[in-house]
Amino acid sequence: GSYMAEASFFEILEWAKQTYRIDEERIYLAGYSSGGYSVWALAQNHPDLAAAILPIAGFPEIDRVSNLTNVPVFTTISRLDYVNSQSEVQLEEAMSGSRLFMPQYENEMLHQHLREFGHSSQLYNKMMKYRRNSYPREIHYSTERNRYLQSFWVRLHGICRGEHKAEIHARLTDSRHIDVDIQGSEGLTIELPPDIDRAHFTVCVNKQIFEFHDVTQQKLFFTHRNVWLNSPEDNCDVDLRKGTGLLDIYLDSMRIVLPNNPDSRLVRVAKGFSRPNVNGYDSIVYTRYPIYTMPDVPKNIMEHNLLVMDINADNPLMQSLKQQCMVHAGKTEISYHGLSLTGSYCVMQVIPNPMNRNRTCLIIETNDPDSLSHNLFTRKLIIPTYSSGIHPYLNNEALIWIDGEYYGIYERDGALVKIK
């Protein structure tokens, strides 16, 4: 329902675009069960991706389902389907504001019986009558992850420090007025809809009015500095790993790098991250991320997301990454912003790839290889779905195990919090 599934989807979609003549206004998403979860997740994170969706026997992240008010949603609902049993009313209420929510009720069918609707030509024909509307008149969008900030013609400039969510409600009230309510973000970009009268129009951001005349540019930028300002450019610096945290490495191609002659316990952990489990019905992910040992790594290794593992500074690749680490690991202690913790530790933290800030490096360091067995998340990695919401451990940008205790840092340079 997320992470590797999303990375795989976009890789395949890009291949399809390059191989075939694709009408990007007529891309559709359909899936059953775990695939239904994936369809909901993709569409909620990328509302302007698909012309219509058909999630069968899956369920969305209910707090963000309003992201889909501009997306035609064909779905099946049965009171006997364990996936949405007792939750169908919650879904109906959440989607009540969307005239494009078109459920098909099959109240006597079990989960496995709903699979047949994945072969329904009638449903596919209905779905494929729609084309993507890139400029809907009203947009609702919320996000908990800085990887996902775009909804049609508005883009958030990240989630504010200290906040866990950003929300926007944008309305094109007529050809001369755009009204925006925004929370949890300090900026936004508006791509002007073609219906706007560029000779004279206003934009109202949180009740603050900006007037424009004879506009030639396609985009407008707004930032918050005590008051909202019309900015000449989009100069926001977004912490892209906020909200996805340690799992950000699975949103693109990934390589694993071990030190020379690695300890067998380190190799075991690397294999676990190379073929992780998920918390879906079928827990097996049919993937094998490549594992390399120093110095035998490809020349283009930095073009990928990286998982770099280290015991007591044995991995030479760490020398180029250390300066960007939030938590500094020593022989007997770790330190973070003047705070020191002493003991047997395992530190997991994400940083930008120094060659490309859009790419991510996950660093795993320890001073005691036995700690890799004590740490629940290096002993076995089970990746949650987006529909589970923010994970209290894995969606931190740093997770520390030290002498049996867990500590998390949710966003870069944020507070160190003991996790119970």
N, C-alpha and C positions, 0 to 999 in steps of 0.2 A: 504493500500500500504506500510505499514512499522510498526515499533515499536511493538505493540501487535501482529500484523499479523506475524511478524518475530519470536517473542518469541513462539507463538503458533505452527508455522511451525516446528521449531527445536525440540520442545517438542514431537510433533507427529512423526517426523522423528526418534528421538532417541527411541521412543516406538516401531516403526516399525522395527528398526534394532535389538532390543532385542527380538522381538516376531517372526520375520520371518527371513529366510535366504536371506539377501539382498546383491546383487551385487553392491557394492558402485561405481563401474565404469559405472553403467547404471542407474543412478538416473536422472529423467526428471522432468521439471517444466512446467505446463500448467495452464492457467487461462484466464478468460474472464472479460473484463471491469475493475472493481476494482481488480479482480484477475489478470488481465493482468498487471496492475500497480505493483502488488505485485511480479509477476514473474520477471518483469524488475528490480525492486528494489533489490530483493534477488540475482539475477544473477550479477548485477553490484557491489554489495557489496561483494559477494562471487563468483568470476569468476570461481573458481576451484570446485564448488559444483556440478554442473549438467553436464551430458553428452551432453544435448541439451535442448533448451527451446522453448515453444510455447505460447508467449503472444498474446492474441487476443483482439483487440479493447482496448488496453492500450497504455501507452506512457512512455518512459524512462526519466531519468534525462539526458538531451541531452549533457551536458558538460562532462559527464563521460561515455558516451555510448561506447567509444573506449575501455573500460575495457573488452568488450565482443568480441574482435576481434578473440579470440581463441574458442569461444563458438558457435556452430551451432544454429542460430536463425531462426526459422520458425515463420512468423507473417503474419497478414492480413492487408492490407492497402486499404482504400476507401476514395475518395475525399469527400464523403457525410457523413463520420463518424465525428461527431463533436469533438471527442477526438483528432484526428490528422489532422483535416481540416486545410489546409494552412501550415501544418508542415511536411508533408510527404517528401518534398524535403530536408528539414533540416535533417531529419532522414537518408535519403539516402546518403546525403553528409557526415554525421558523420560516417556512416558505410561503406563508399566507399572503405576503406582499408581492409575490411574483405571479404574473399572469402566464408565465412560461413554464410553470411547474405542472407537469402532466402525468400524474401517477396512474398506473393501471392496477386495480385492486383484484387480487387473486387470493381471497381470504382463507381458502381451504387447502392451499398448497404448501408443502414442506420446502425447506431450503433447497434440497437437491432437485426437487421437481421444477423449480424456477429456472434451472439451467436451460430448459427448452426455449425460453424467450430469447436466449442468445442467438437463436436461429430463426427468429420471427421476421420474415420479409415485410410484414405489415408494419412492425415497429421501425425497422430500418428505413422503409419508404417514407414514413411520417417524419422521421428525424432528418432525412436527407433533402427535404423540401426547404430547409432553412439555410441561409447564408449568414456568415458572421456580420454582426453590426458593430463596426469599430467605434462608432460615436453615439452610444445610447444617451438619452437625455438626462438620465439620473444614474448615479453610481453609488453603491454602498460597498465599502471594502475595509476589512480589518486584517491585521497580520501580527503574528508573534515572532516572525523570523525575518531578519534583514535580507535574506536571499530573495524574498518575495515582497516587492514594493509597488508593482505596477498593476493597474486595473484600467484597461481601455485608455482613455485620454488623460488620466491623472497618474502621477507617480510620487510616492512619499519619499522624503529624504532621510529615511531610516527611523528607527525607534529611539526616542530620547533616552539618554543615560538615566538609569534608575527605574525606567519604565519597562513593562513586560509586553506591552501591546500598543499598536498605533491604529487609529481608525480615521476614515474620511467618508464624508457624505457630500458629493458634488452634484449640482443640478444646473442644467441649462434651462433657465426659466423662460427665456425667449431669445431672440437673435441679438439682444444687446445686454444680457445679464447672465453672469455665471455666479452661483452662490455656493460657497464651500464652508463646511464645518469640519474641523480637523482637530484631533486629540492625540497626544502621545508622540508627535513628531514635530520637529522644528523647521520643516520646510516641505515644499511640494513643487512639482513641475506640472504645468498644464499645457498639453498639446491642443491648440485651438481647434475646436470642431468646425467643419466647413460651414455650418449654419450661422456662425457668428458674423455679425456686421463689423468688419475690421475698421471701418471708418469711425465708428464710435461705439464703445461698449464699456461695461464696468465688470469688475471682479470683486466680490465681497468675500473676504476670508475672515472667518470668525467675527463677523459684523463690522470688520474694517474694510472700507470701500476704496478701491483703486480704479481710476478712470483712465481709459486709453483712447487715443485718436490715431487714425491712419497707420495701423500696425502692419509691418511687413514681415516680421519674424513669425516662425511657426510655433515657437514655444515661449512660455512665460515662466519665470522662476520667482518663488517667494520664500523668504526665510524669516525666522522669528528671532529678534534680538530685543527682548523686552516688549517690543511692538512688532507687528508684521511689516515687512519691507518688500518692495519689488526689487529683486536682485538682477544684475545684468547677466549673470551666468549661474549654472548649476555647479557650485563649488563645494558641495557637501562631501565629507569624508566619512563613509559609512563603515561601521564594524560589521563586515559581511558575515562573520561567524556567529554573531549574536542570534540566539534562538535555535540554531542547529548544533552549535557547540562541537563536542568531540566527534559527532557523526557527520560533520560537514565534509569529511574526506570521501564519503561514499556518494556525494552528489556529482562526481566526475570520475575520469579515469584515475586509478590509484596504483602506486607501487610501494612495496615494503622494503626497507633497507636495514640490514643487521650489521653489526661490527664483524671484523675478521675473526674466524674461529669462534662463532657464537656459542654461548652456554646452551645446553639442550633445553633448559627451561624457557629461554628466550625464543628458541625455535618453535617450541610448542605454542607459545602465545602468538607468534607471527602466523602460524598456520591457522589459528583460530580466527584472526582478523582477515586472513586471506579467504576463508570460506565461512563467514559468519552465519548464524541462525537468525530467523525472524520469528515474531510472535503470532504469525498467522496460522491457519489450519495446517498448511504444509510448511513446516519450519525450515526446510532445506532450501538454500539458495544455490542454484547451479552456476557458480562462478568460482574462479580461482585467480585472485589477484597475484601478480608475480612477486616473488621474494628474491632479493639479491643480498649478497654479502660483500662488504667492502674488501678491496677496492674494485671488485668486478661488477661495476654498475654501468648501464648504457650512458652514452654521452648526453642523451636527451632526457635524462632522469628528472631534471628540474621542470620539465614541461608538464608533469603530472602532479596530482595531489600525492603527498608522501606520508607514509607512516615510518618514522625513524625511531629505532629502539636502541637503548644504551644502558650499560652497566658501568657505573663509576667512570664515566667519560672515556669509554673505550672506542666509541664510534667516531672516526675522523670527520664524518659529515656534520656532526654536531657543532664543529667549530664555526661553520658558516651560519648556524641557526641560533646559537646561544644568545646573541645580543637581543634577539626579538622575544625571547622567552620571558614570561611574566614571573614565573616561579623559578628560582635558581637552586639547583640541586648540588650539594657538596657530598663529601665522603660520609658524614655522619648526620647532617642536618639539611633542611631546606629553609629558604628565606623568601619572604614576600613583603615588600614595602615596609621593611624594618622589623617584621615579625619573624621569629625563628622557631622551628619545630625540630626536635631531635628524636631520632629513632630509626627503626627499619621502615623504609618508605617506598611507595610507588607513585610517581607523579605522571599524570596524563594531562597534556595541555595542547591547544591548537594555536597556531600562529600563521600569519600570511606567508606564503611561499616567497622568498626574497627575490625571485626572478619574475614573479607575476602575482600581484596582490589578490587577484581573483581566485588564485589557487591556494590550497591549504596544506599545511604540514601538521600532522599529529605527532607529538613527541611523547614517548614513553620512557621514563628514566627510573632506575632503581639503584639502591646501594646494597640490596639483598635479594638475590634471585628467588628466594623462597617467598618473598612478598607477592610475587606474581601469582602464586597459588592461593594466597590469602585474600587478595583483592578479587572481589566477585566479578568485576568487569574485565579483568585480564584472564581469569580462570576460564570463562566462557562468555562470548559476546552474543547477546540476543538483542537484535535491533527492533525497536518498537515502530509502529506506524504513526503517520502524522495524525490520524484520527484519535490517537491516544492523548494528544495534546503535548505540552512541554514535559519532558522526563526530568524528574528531580535530580538525577545523577548525570545522565548521558548528554543532556543539552546544556551543560555547563561548558565554559571555555577552558576550565581547568578542574580536574578532579584529583584529589590527593587522598591516598590511603597511607596512614602512618600509625603503626602499632595498634591496628584494629579499629581506628577511627577514620571517618570519611569527612573531607572538607571540600566545598565547592566554591568556584568563582564563576558567577553567572555570565558576566561580561568583562571584557578586558579592563584591567585595573580596577575592577569592582571590589566589593567587600569579600573577605574570606569568611565563609559561613560554615559552621559545623552542621553536617547533614545527619539527621536522626532517623 
